[in-house]
Amino acid sequence: MKHGRKRIKKVVSGLQKASKTHAKQAKTLSSVLAGQPKKRKKSNAKK
């Protein structure tokens, strides 16, 4: 997915501005983002 991290960060910022329940969801999403690698590894395999 192109620009996936950017979209998720936008959702997280919106959730943090909402209620406490949504803030917990934002915390969960941000922890998922933290566990993911920032860049994908490119494979140079030729088919």
DADA-V514813 format. One record per pair of residues at least 12 apart in sequence whose ideal C-beta (glycine too) atoms are under 6 Angstrom apart, sorted by the first residue. I is the first residue (numbers start at 1). GAP is how many residues later the second one is. Records with the same first field share a line. If there is no record, write none. Layout:
BEGIN
I = GAP, GAP
END
This chain:
BEGIN
8 = 25
12 = 14, 17, 18
END
